[in-house]
């Protein structure tokens, strides 16, 4: 029989700070962070102020990058965000025109440069061949500005009117999801070919998980079909670039004939950008539809840990970029986390070669042209992609069984029980 634990020695450890941290952690567990995007309906004065603010932020970004480069060349050490933020404060007092832009928006430009440096050093540490040093931004490569929102700041949207700090106010086209917005943490303005958009990073109540279905599925991503599930279902692949390339080529030829720097070339360039934007949005909508279907139906979804960057450098690069597996997997993981589902990844090596029934591997490796799996050992005859999807699912199940067996062995070892590995059956544990 267990002896009662004396709580007298434990209570002093629960200080006010510990209680506050625990309460904060419990509050964070019930909060989800979402980004809401709305298209604005600005007038010409608001657009002019946005363009002016965007150009000022681009200038600060480029000046801060040049300052870091010069400081490293002269002193052998770099600058951090705090030092450059202090220099910005001095420049606002001494340099004419710098203080015309809202301070928090300028700070966000410095923060963006600091993140670019952090990503550069991370890639260097990982041993990337081309780590990508931060570069100066031209007018076509700097399309957004924003600022963080404090807890005491009022919500930026009231009714259908947006008030952006330091820029002005305009109307927005709200969606039905606008009622889910909670406290705003960050606000951003984005310039796109079809107009200006506002993004609000808000706190929302974490949704309840979807009811369990007790179903799992392996997903084999491909180019002939978008994906094949272990249940045998095939998701048809749409050729987004092929559907739009004729119109896109026509618009690009028209743009090439226009004189550089002319207004006609600017109009033609905008039409090309709109064509690319439409293709991007259609692809994204397709990814969301497929992800929602999979998340509603399956509790566990198993995908391949593909080397997409390596595949994008082969002769099928155009098709790999068009299908956008990386963007789809990111959307699937996000949707699954929101719905309380689980997404796992496995090593894709050999999933198309092994037999899903007996595990036999043929002596002669199957080529990409061979689209049907015929096992010489057990006689299984199914589609190559269906066989790969079954292997993907079984690899996760085998990993779980092995993990449960290792845990049971460790627990028995802790208790002093000896186990004969030859007679140990992992499948008896649920």
DRENDO-1510 file (C-alpha; in Angstrom, 1 decimal, always signed):
<recs>
REC; n; res; u; v; w
REC; 1; UNK; +0.0; +0.0; +0.0 .
REC; 2; UNK; +1.3; +3.4; -1.0 .
REC; 3; UNK; +2.2; +5.8; +1.8 .
REC; 4; UNK; +0.7; +9.3; +1.6 .
REC; 5; UNK; +3.0; +12.0; +0.2 .
REC; 6; UNK; +3.7; +15.0; +2.4 .
REC; 7; UNK; +2.8; +18.2; +0.5 .
REC; 8; UNK; +4.4; +20.5; +3.0 .
REC; 9; UNK; +7.8; +20.5; +1.2 .
REC; 10; UNK; +6.2; +20.9; -2.3 .
REC; 11; UNK; +4.0; +24.0; -1.7 .
REC; 12; UNK; +6.9; +26.6; -1.2 .
REC; 13; UNK; +8.1; +25.7; -4.7 .
REC; 14; UNK; +4.8; +27.0; -6.3 .
REC; 15; UNK; +5.7; +30.7; -6.4 .
REC; 16; UNK; +3.7; +33.4; -8.1 .
REC; 17; UNK; +5.9; +33.3; -11.1 .
REC; 18; UNK; +5.4; +29.5; -11.5 .
REC; 19; UNK; +1.7; +29.8; -11.2 .
REC; 20; UNK; +1.6; +32.6; -13.8 .
REC; 21; UNK; +3.8; +30.6; -16.2 .
REC; 22; UNK; +1.4; +27.6; -15.8 .
REC; 23; UNK; -1.6; +29.7; -16.4 .
REC; 24; UNK; +0.0; +31.2; -19.5 .
REC; 25; UNK; +0.9; +27.8; -20.8 .
REC; 26; UNK; -2.8; +26.6; -20.3 .
REC; 27; UNK; -4.0; +29.7; -22.1 .
REC; 28; UNK; -1.6; +29.2; -25.0 .
REC; 29; UNK; -2.8; +25.5; -25.4 .
REC; 30; UNK; -6.4; +26.8; -26.1 .
REC; 31; UNK; -5.2; +29.5; -28.6 .
REC; 32; UNK; -4.4; +29.0; -32.2 .
REC; 33; UNK; -2.6; +31.6; -34.4 .
REC; 34; UNK; -4.1; +32.2; -37.8 .
REC; 35; UNK; -3.4; +34.6; -40.6 .
REC; 36; UNK; -6.4; +36.3; -42.2 .
REC; 37; UNK; -6.1; +38.0; -45.6 .
REC; 38; UNK; -8.5; +40.5; -47.1 .
REC; 39; UNK; -8.3; +42.5; -50.3 .
REC; 40; UNK; -8.4; +46.3; -49.7 .
REC; 41; UNK; -10.5; +48.8; -51.5 .
REC; 42; UNK; -8.2; +51.8; -51.4 .
REC; 43; UNK; -8.4; +55.2; -53.0 .
REC; 44; UNK; -5.5; +56.8; -54.8 .
REC; 45; UNK; -4.2; +58.7; -51.7 .
REC; 46; UNK; -4.0; +55.5; -49.6 .
REC; 47; UNK; -2.2; +53.7; -52.5 .
REC; 48; UNK; +0.3; +56.6; -52.7 .
REC; 49; UNK; +1.0; +56.5; -49.0 .
REC; 50; UNK; +1.5; +52.7; -49.2 .
REC; 51; UNK; +3.9; +53.1; -52.1 .
REC; 52; UNK; +5.8; +55.7; -50.2 .
REC; 53; UNK; +6.1; +53.6; -47.1 .
REC; 54; UNK; +7.1; +50.6; -49.1 .
REC; 55; UNK; +9.9; +52.5; -50.8 .
REC; 56; UNK; +11.1; +53.9; -47.4 .
REC; 57; UNK; +11.2; +50.4; -45.9 .
REC; 58; UNK; +13.2; +49.1; -48.9 .
REC; 59; UNK; +15.7; +51.9; -48.5 .
REC; 60; UNK; +16.1; +51.1; -44.8 .
REC; 61; UNK; +16.6; +47.4; -45.6 .
REC; 62; UNK; +19.2; +48.1; -48.2 .
REC; 63; UNK; +21.0; +50.7; -46.1 .
REC; 64; UNK; +21.1; +48.3; -43.1 .
REC; 65; UNK; +22.5; +45.5; -45.3 .
REC; 66; UNK; +25.2; +47.8; -46.6 .
REC; 67; UNK; +26.0; +48.9; -43.1 .
REC; 68; UNK; +26.5; +45.3; -42.0 .
REC; 69; UNK; +28.7; +44.5; -45.0 .
REC; 70; UNK; +30.9; +47.6; -44.4 .
REC; 71; UNK; +31.2; +47.0; -40.7 .
REC; 72; UNK; +32.4; +43.4; -41.3 .
REC; 73; UNK; +35.0; +44.5; -43.9 .
REC; 74; UNK; +36.4; +47.2; -41.6 .
REC; 75; UNK; +36.2; +45.7; -38.2 .
REC; 76; UNK; +35.9; +42.0; -38.9 .
REC; 77; UNK; +32.7; +41.6; -36.9 .
REC; 78; UNK; +29.0; +42.1; -37.8 .
REC; 79; UNK; +26.2; +44.1; -36.5 .
REC; 80; UNK; +23.1; +42.7; -34.7 .
REC; 81; UNK; +19.5; +43.8; -34.6 .
REC; 82; UNK; +19.9; +45.8; -31.4 .
REC; 83; UNK; +22.8; +47.9; -32.7 .
REC; 84; UNK; +21.1; +48.7; -35.9 .
REC; 85; UNK; +17.9; +49.6; -34.1 .
REC; 86; UNK; +19.9; +52.1; -32.0 .
REC; 87; UNK; +21.5; +53.5; -35.2 .
REC; 88; UNK; +18.0; +53.9; -36.7 .
REC; 89; UNK; +16.9; +55.9; -33.6 .
REC; 90; UNK; +19.9; +58.2; -34.1 .
REC; 91; UNK; +19.1; +58.6; -37.9 .
REC; 92; UNK; +15.5; +59.6; -37.2 .
REC; 93; UNK; +16.8; +62.5; -35.1 .
REC; 94; UNK; +19.7; +63.6; -37.4 .
REC; 95; UNK; +18.7; +62.6; -41.0 .
REC; 96; UNK; +15.9; +64.5; -42.7 .
REC; 97; UNK; +13.0; +62.4; -44.0 .
REC; 98; UNK; +13.8; +59.2; -42.0 .
REC; 99; UNK; +11.3; +60.1; -39.3 .
REC; 100; UNK; +8.4; +60.5; -41.8 .
REC; 101; UNK; +7.8; +56.7; -41.7 .
REC; 102; UNK; +6.2; +55.0; -38.7 .
REC; 103; UNK; +8.8; +53.7; -36.3 .
REC; 104; UNK; +7.4; +50.2; -35.9 .
REC; 105; UNK; +7.3; +49.7; -39.7 .
REC; 106; UNK; +11.0; +50.6; -39.9 .
REC; 107; UNK; +11.8; +48.2; -37.1 .
REC; 108; UNK; +10.1; +45.5; -39.0 .
REC; 109; UNK; +12.4; +46.1; -42.0 .
REC; 110; UNK; +15.4; +45.6; -39.7 .
REC; 111; UNK; +13.9; +42.5; -38.3 .
REC; 112; UNK; +13.4; +41.1; -41.8 .
REC; 113; UNK; +17.1; +41.6; -42.5 .
REC; 114; UNK; +18.1; +40.0; -39.2 .
REC; 115; UNK; +16.0; +36.9; -40.1 .
REC; 116; UNK; +17.7; +36.8; -43.5 .
REC; 117; UNK; +21.1; +36.8; -41.9 .
REC; 118; UNK; +20.0; +34.1; -39.4 .
REC; 119; UNK; +18.7; +31.9; -42.3 .
REC; 120; UNK; +22.0; +32.4; -44.2 .
REC; 121; UNK; +24.1; +31.3; -41.2 .
REC; 122; UNK; +21.8; +28.3; -40.6 .
REC; 123; UNK; +22.3; +27.2; -44.2 .
REC; 124; UNK; +26.1; +27.6; -43.9 .
REC; 125; UNK; +26.0; +25.5; -40.7 .
REC; 126; UNK; +24.0; +22.8; -42.6 .
REC; 127; UNK; +26.7; +22.7; -45.3 .
REC; 128; UNK; +24.6; +24.0; -48.2 .
REC; 129; UNK; +26.4; +24.4; -51.5 .
REC; 130; UNK; +24.8; +27.8; -52.1 .
REC; 131; UNK; +23.8; +29.3; -48.7 .
REC; 132; UNK; +22.5; +32.4; -50.4 .
REC; 133; UNK; +23.9; +35.6; -48.8 .
REC; 134; UNK; +21.2; +38.3; -48.2 .
REC; 135; UNK; +21.0; +40.6; -51.3 .
REC; 136; UNK; +19.8; +44.1; -52.0 .
REC; 137; UNK; +16.2; +44.4; -52.8 .
REC; 138; UNK; +15.0; +46.0; -56.0 .
REC; 139; UNK; +11.5; +47.5; -56.4 .
REC; 140; UNK; +10.2; +44.2; -57.8 .
REC; 141; UNK; +11.6; +42.2; -54.9 .
REC; 142; UNK; +10.2; +44.1; -52.0 .
REC; 143; UNK; +6.4; +44.0; -51.9 .
REC; 144; UNK; +5.3; +44.1; -48.3 .
REC; 145; UNK; +5.7; +46.0; -45.0 .
REC; 146; UNK; +4.1; +45.5; -41.6 .
REC; 147; UNK; +4.4; +46.1; -37.9 .
REC; 148; UNK; +3.8; +44.2; -34.6 .
REC; 149; UNK; +0.7; +45.0; -32.6 .
REC; 150; UNK; +0.8; +45.5; -28.8 .
REC; 151; UNK; -1.9; +44.1; -26.5 .
REC; 152; UNK; -3.2; +47.5; -25.7 .
REC; 153; UNK; -3.6; +48.6; -29.3 .
REC; 154; UNK; -7.1; +48.7; -30.7 .
REC; 155; UNK; -8.2; +46.2; -33.4 .
REC; 156; UNK; -7.2; +47.5; -36.8 .
REC; 157; UNK; -10.6; +46.7; -38.5 .
REC; 158; UNK; -13.8; +48.3; -37.4 .
REC; 159; UNK; -16.8; +47.3; -39.5 .
REC; 160; UNK; -15.4; +47.2; -43.0 .
REC; 161; UNK; -12.8; +49.9; -42.4 .
REC; 162; UNK; -9.1; +49.2; -41.9 .
REC; 163; UNK; -6.8; +51.6; -40.0 .
REC; 164; UNK; -3.2; +50.9; -40.7 .
REC; 165; UNK; -0.8; +52.7; -38.2 .
REC; 166; UNK; +1.3; +55.3; -39.9 .
REC; 167; UNK; -0.3; +54.9; -43.3 .
REC; 168; UNK; -4.0; +55.7; -43.1 .
REC; 169; UNK; -7.4; +54.0; -43.5 .
REC; 170; UNK; -9.3; +52.3; -46.3 .
REC; 171; UNK; -12.1; +49.8; -46.8 .
REC; 172; UNK; -11.6; +46.1; -47.0 .
REC; 173; UNK; -13.6; +43.2; -48.5 .
REC; 174; UNK; -14.3; +41.0; -45.5 .
REC; 175; UNK; -14.9; +37.3; -45.7 .
REC; 176; UNK; -17.3; +35.1; -43.5 .
REC; 177; UNK; -14.3; +34.0; -41.5 .
REC; 178; UNK; -13.6; +37.5; -40.2 .
REC; 179; UNK; -15.8; +36.8; -37.1 .
REC; 180; UNK; -13.2; +34.3; -35.9 .
REC; 181; UNK; -10.5; +36.9; -35.4 .
REC; 182; UNK; -9.3; +37.6; -31.9 .
REC; 183; UNK; -6.5; +39.8; -30.7 .
REC; 184; UNK; -4.3; +41.0; -33.5 .
REC; 185; UNK; -0.5; +40.3; -33.1 .
REC; 186; UNK; +0.8; +41.5; -36.4 .
REC; 187; UNK; -0.5; +43.4; -39.4 .
REC; 188; UNK; +1.0; +43.5; -42.9 .
REC; 189; UNK; +0.3; +45.2; -46.2 .
REC; 190; UNK; +1.1; +43.3; -49.4 .
REC; 191; UNK; +1.3; +44.6; -53.0 .
REC; 192; UNK; +0.2; +42.1; -55.6 .
REC; 193; UNK; -0.5; +42.5; -59.4 .
REC; 194; UNK; -4.2; +42.8; -58.8 .
REC; 195; UNK; -4.1; +45.2; -55.9 .
REC; 196; UNK; -3.2; +45.7; -52.2 .
REC; 197; UNK; -4.0; +43.1; -49.6 .
REC; 198; UNK; -3.9; +43.2; -45.8 .
REC; 199; UNK; -2.9; +40.3; -43.6 .
REC; 200; UNK; -3.8; +40.0; -39.9 .
REC; 201; UNK; -2.0; +37.5; -37.7 .
REC; 202; UNK; -4.6; +36.9; -34.9 .
REC; 203; UNK; -5.3; +34.8; -31.9 .
REC; 204; UNK; -8.3; +32.4; -32.4 .
REC; 205; UNK; -9.9; +29.8; -30.3 .
REC; 206; UNK; -8.4; +26.4; -31.0 .
REC; 207; UNK; -11.1; +24.3; -32.9 .
REC; 208; UNK; -12.3; +21.0; -31.5 .
REC; 209; UNK; -10.7; +18.0; -33.2 .
REC; 210; UNK; -12.7; +16.1; -35.8 .
REC; 211; UNK; -14.3; +12.8; -34.7 .
REC; 212; UNK; -12.1; +9.8; -35.0 .
REC; 213; UNK; -12.5; +7.6; -38.1 .
REC; 214; UNK; -10.0; +4.8; -37.1 .
REC; 215; UNK; -8.6; +4.8; -40.6 .
REC; 216; UNK; -5.0; +5.3; -41.8 .
REC; 217; UNK; -3.7; +5.8; -45.3 .
REC; 218; UNK; -0.4; +5.9; -47.1 .
REC; 219; UNK; +0.1; +8.5; -49.8 .
REC; 220; UNK; +2.3; +8.0; -52.8 .
REC; 221; UNK; +2.9; +11.3; -54.6 .
REC; 222; UNK; +3.6; +11.2; -58.3 .
REC; 223; UNK; +3.6; +12.9; -61.6 .
REC; 224; UNK; +1.3; +10.6; -63.6 .
REC; 225; UNK; -1.4; +11.1; -60.9 .
REC; 226; UNK; -1.2; +13.6; -58.1 .
REC; 227; UNK; -1.4; +10.9; -55.4 .
REC; 228; UNK; -2.4; +7.3; -55.0 .
REC; 229; UNK; -3.7; +6.1; -51.6 .
REC; 230; UNK; -3.1; +2.8; -50.0 .
REC; 231; UNK; -6.9; +2.2; -50.3 .
REC; 232; UNK; -6.4; +2.1; -54.1 .
REC; 233; UNK; -7.9; +5.5; -54.8 .
REC; 234; UNK; -6.2; +7.7; -57.3 .
REC; 235; UNK; -6.3; +11.5; -57.1 .
REC; 236; UNK; -6.0; +12.9; -60.6 .
REC; 237; UNK; -3.3; +15.4; -61.3 .
REC; 238; UNK; -4.1; +18.8; -62.9 .
REC; 239; UNK; -1.5; +20.3; -65.3 .
REC; 240; UNK; -1.7; +23.9; -64.1 .
REC; 241; UNK; +1.2; +25.2; -66.2 .
REC; 242; UNK; +0.1; +23.3; -69.3 .
REC; 243; UNK; -3.4; +24.7; -69.0 .
REC; 244; UNK; -2.1; +28.3; -68.9 .
REC; 245; UNK; +1.1; +28.2; -70.9 .
REC; 246; UNK; -0.4; +29.1; -74.3 .
REC; 247; UNK; -2.0; +32.3; -73.0 .
REC; 248; UNK; +1.1; +33.0; -70.9 .
REC; 249; UNK; +3.4; +32.7; -73.9 .
REC; 250; UNK; +1.2; +35.0; -75.9 .
REC; 251; UNK; +1.4; +37.7; -73.2 .
REC; 252; UNK; +5.1; +37.3; -72.8 .
REC; 253; UNK; +5.7; +37.7; -76.5 .
REC; 254; UNK; +3.7; +40.9; -76.4 .
REC; 255; UNK; +5.7; +42.2; -73.5 .
REC; 256; UNK; +9.0; +41.4; -75.2 .
REC; 257; UNK; +8.0; +43.7; -78.1 .
REC; 258; UNK; +7.4; +46.7; -75.9 .
REC; 259; UNK; +10.2; +49.3; -75.3 .
REC; 260; UNK; +11.9; +49.0; -71.9 .
REC; 261; UNK; +10.8; +51.6; -69.4 .
REC; 262; UNK; +7.6; +52.6; -71.4 .
REC; 263; UNK; +4.1; +52.6; -69.9 .
REC; 264; UNK; +3.0; +50.0; -72.5 .
REC; 265; UNK; +5.7; +47.6; -71.2 .
REC; 266; UNK; +4.5; +48.1; -67.6 .
REC; 267; UNK; +1.0; +47.3; -68.6 .
REC; 268; UNK; +2.1; +44.2; -70.5 .
REC; 269; UNK; +4.3; +43.1; -67.5 .
REC; 270; UNK; +1.3; +43.4; -65.2 .
REC; 271; UNK; -0.7; +41.1; -67.5 .
REC; 272; UNK; +2.0; +38.5; -67.3 .
REC; 273; UNK; +2.2; +38.8; -63.6 .
REC; 274; UNK; -1.6; +38.4; -63.3 .
REC; 275; UNK; -1.4; +35.2; -65.4 .
REC; 276; UNK; +1.2; +33.7; -63.1 .
REC; 277; UNK; -0.9; +34.8; -60.1 .
REC; 278; UNK; -4.0; +33.0; -61.4 .
REC; 279; UNK; -2.0; +29.8; -61.9 .
REC; 280; UNK; -0.6; +30.0; -58.4 .
REC; 281; UNK; -4.1; +30.5; -56.9 .
REC; 282; UNK; -5.7; +27.6; -58.8 .
REC; 283; UNK; -2.9; +25.3; -57.7 .
REC; 284; UNK; -3.3; +26.4; -54.1 .
REC; 285; UNK; -7.0; +25.9; -54.2 .
REC; 286; UNK; -6.5; +22.4; -55.5 .
REC; 287; UNK; -4.0; +21.6; -52.7 .
REC; 288; UNK; -6.4; +22.8; -50.0 .
REC; 289; UNK; -9.3; +20.7; -51.5 .
REC; 290; UNK; -7.2; +17.6; -51.5 .
REC; 291; UNK; -5.8; +18.2; -48.0 .
REC; 292; UNK; -9.3; +18.8; -46.5 .
REC; 293; UNK; -10.6; +15.6; -48.1 .
REC; 294; UNK; -7.7; +13.6; -46.6 .
REC; 295; UNK; -7.9; +15.2; -43.2 .
REC; 296; UNK; -11.7; +14.6; -42.9 .
REC; 297; UNK; -11.4; +10.9; -43.8 .
REC; 298; UNK; -8.2; +9.6; -42.2 .
REC; 299; UNK; -6.9; +9.8; -38.6 .
REC; 300; UNK; -3.3; +9.1; -39.7 .
REC; 301; UNK; -1.8; +10.1; -43.1 .
REC; 302; UNK; +1.7; +8.8; -44.0 .
REC; 303; UNK; +3.7; +10.6; -46.7 .
REC; 304; UNK; +7.2; +10.2; -48.2 .
REC; 305; UNK; +10.1; +12.3; -47.0 .
REC; 306; UNK; +11.0; +13.3; -50.6 .
REC; 307; UNK; +14.1; +15.1; -51.7 .
REC; 308; UNK; +12.1; +17.7; -53.7 .
REC; 309; UNK; +15.1; +19.9; -54.3 .
REC; 310; UNK; +17.0; +17.1; -55.9 .
REC; 311; UNK; +14.0; +16.0; -58.0 .
REC; 312; UNK; +13.5; +19.6; -59.2 .
REC; 313; UNK; +16.9; +19.4; -60.9 .
REC; 314; UNK; +16.2; +16.4; -63.2 .
REC; 315; UNK; +14.7; +16.3; -66.6 .
REC; 316; UNK; +11.2; +16.4; -65.1 .
REC; 317; UNK; +11.9; +19.7; -63.3 .
REC; 318; UNK; +9.0; +21.5; -65.0 .
REC; 319; UNK; +6.5; +18.9; -63.8 .
REC; 320; UNK; +7.9; +18.7; -60.3 .
REC; 321; UNK; +7.6; +22.5; -59.9 .
REC; 322; UNK; +4.1; +22.4; -61.3 .
REC; 323; UNK; +2.8; +19.7; -58.9 .
REC; 324; UNK; +4.4; +21.5; -55.9 .
REC; 325; UNK; +4.7; +18.6; -53.5 .
REC; 326; UNK; +6.4; +20.8; -50.8 .
REC; 327; UNK; +3.5; +23.3; -50.7 .
REC; 328; UNK; +0.9; +20.5; -50.6 .
REC; 329; UNK; +2.7; +18.7; -47.7 .
REC; 330; UNK; +2.9; +22.0; -45.7 .
REC; 331; UNK; -0.8; +22.6; -46.2 .
REC; 332; UNK; -1.6; +19.0; -45.3 .
REC; 333; UNK; +0.5; +19.2; -42.0 .
REC; 334; UNK; -1.2; +22.5; -41.0 .
REC; 335; UNK; -4.7; +21.2; -41.7 .
REC; 336; UNK; -4.0; +17.9; -39.9 .
REC; 337; UNK; -2.7; +19.7; -36.8 .
REC; 338; UNK; -5.8; +22.0; -36.7 .
REC; 339; UNK; -8.1; +19.0; -37.0 .
REC; 340; UNK; -6.3; +16.8; -34.4 .
REC; 341; UNK; -5.0; +14.4; -37.1 .
REC; 342; UNK; -1.5; +13.0; -37.4 .
REC; 343; UNK; +0.9; +13.2; -40.4 .
REC; 344; UNK; +4.0; +11.0; -40.5 .
REC; 345; UNK; +6.8; +10.7; -43.0 .
REC; 346; UNK; +8.9; +7.7; -44.0 .
REC; 347; UNK; +12.0; +7.1; -46.1 .
REC; 348; UNK; +10.8; +6.6; -49.7 .
REC; 349; UNK; +13.8; +4.5; -50.6 .
REC; 350; UNK; +12.6; +1.2; -52.2 .
REC; 351; UNK; +8.9; +1.7; -51.8 .
REC; 352; UNK; +8.3; +1.2; -55.5 .
REC; 353; UNK; +10.6; -1.9; -55.7 .
REC; 354; UNK; +9.5; -4.0; -52.7 .
REC; 355; UNK; +6.4; -6.1; -52.8 .
REC; 356; UNK; +3.7; -4.9; -50.4 .
REC; 357; UNK; +2.6; -8.4; -49.6 .
REC; 358; UNK; +5.8; -10.4; -49.1 .
REC; 359; UNK; +8.6; -7.8; -49.2 .
REC; 360; UNK; +10.4; -9.4; -52.2 .
REC; 361; UNK; +12.7; -7.2; -54.3 .
REC; 362; UNK; +13.3; -8.1; -57.9 .
REC; 363; UNK; +16.9; -8.6; -59.1 .
REC; 364; UNK; +16.3; -6.3; -62.0 .
REC; 365; UNK; +15.3; -2.8; -60.8 .
REC; 366; UNK; +12.0; -1.5; -62.2 .
REC; 367; UNK; +12.3; +1.6; -64.4 .
REC; 368; UNK; +9.9; +4.5; -64.4 .
REC; 369; UNK; +8.4; +3.2; -67.6 .
REC; 370; UNK; +7.2; +0.1; -65.7 .
REC; 371; UNK; +3.8; +1.2; -64.2 .
REC; 372; UNK; +2.6; -2.2; -63.0 .
REC; 373; UNK; +3.8; -4.3; -60.1 .
REC; 374; UNK; +4.0; -8.1; -60.7 .
REC; 375; UNK; +5.6; -10.0; -57.9 .
REC; 376; UNK; +7.5; -13.2; -58.9 .
REC; 377; UNK; +7.4; -14.6; -55.4 .
REC; 378; UNK; +3.8; -14.2; -54.3 .
REC; 379; UNK; +2.0; -13.3; -57.5 .
REC; 380; UNK; +0.7; -9.9; -56.4 .
REC; 381; UNK; -0.4; -7.9; -59.4 .
REC; 382; UNK; -1.4; -4.3; -58.7 .
REC; 383; UNK; -0.5; -0.8; -59.8 .
REC; 384; UNK; +3.1; +0.3; -59.1 .
REC; 385; UNK; +1.9; +3.5; -57.2 .
REC; 386; UNK; -0.7; +1.5; -55.2 .
REC; 387; UNK; +2.0; -0.9; -54.2 .
REC; 388; UNK; +4.2; +2.0; -53.1 .
REC; 389; UNK; +1.4; +3.5; -51.0 .
REC; 390; UNK; +0.9; +0.2; -49.2 .
REC; 391; UNK; +4.6; +0.0; -48.5 .
REC; 392; UNK; +4.6; +3.6; -47.1 .
REC; 393; UNK; +1.7; +2.7; -44.7 .
REC; 394; UNK; +3.3; -0.6; -43.6 .
REC; 395; UNK; +6.6; +1.1; -42.8 .
REC; 396; UNK; +5.0; +3.3; -40.2 .
REC; 397; UNK; +3.1; +0.3; -38.7 .
REC; 398; UNK; +6.3; -1.7; -38.5 .
REC; 399; UNK; +8.0; +1.2; -36.8 .
REC; 400; UNK; +5.2; +1.4; -34.2 .
REC; 401; UNK; +5.3; -2.4; -33.5 .
REC; 402; UNK; +9.1; -2.3; -33.1 .
REC; 403; UNK; +8.9; +0.7; -30.8 .
REC; 404; UNK; +6.2; -1.0; -28.7 .
REC; 405; UNK; +8.4; -4.2; -28.5 .
REC; 406; UNK; +11.5; -2.2; -27.5 .
REC; 407; UNK; +9.5; -0.4; -24.8 .
REC; 408; UNK; +8.1; -3.7; -23.4 .
REC; 409; UNK; +11.7; -5.1; -23.4 .
REC; 410; UNK; +13.0; -2.1; -21.5 .
REC; 411; UNK; +10.2; -2.2; -19.0 .
REC; 412; UNK; +10.9; -5.9; -18.3 .
REC; 413; UNK; +14.6; -5.2; -18.0 .
REC; 414; UNK; +13.8; -2.5; -15.4 .
REC; 415; UNK; +11.8; -5.1; -13.5 .
REC; 416; UNK; +14.6; -7.7; -13.7 .
REC; 417; UNK; +12.7; -10.0; -16.1 .
REC; 418; UNK; +14.7; -11.9; -18.7 .
REC; 419; UNK; +13.3; -12.3; -22.2 .
REC; 420; UNK; +14.3; -14.7; -24.9 .
REC; 421; UNK; +14.5; -12.7; -28.1 .
REC; 422; UNK; +13.8; -15.7; -30.3 .
REC; 423; UNK; +10.4; -16.3; -28.6 .
REC; 424; UNK; +9.4; -12.6; -28.4 .
REC; 425; UNK; +6.3; -11.8; -30.5 .
REC; 426; UNK; +5.8; -8.1; -31.1 .
REC; 427; UNK; +2.4; -8.5; -32.7 .
REC; 428; UNK; +0.7; -9.6; -29.4 .
REC; 429; UNK; +0.8; -6.0; -28.1 .
REC; 430; UNK; -1.9; -3.7; -29.5 .
</recs>
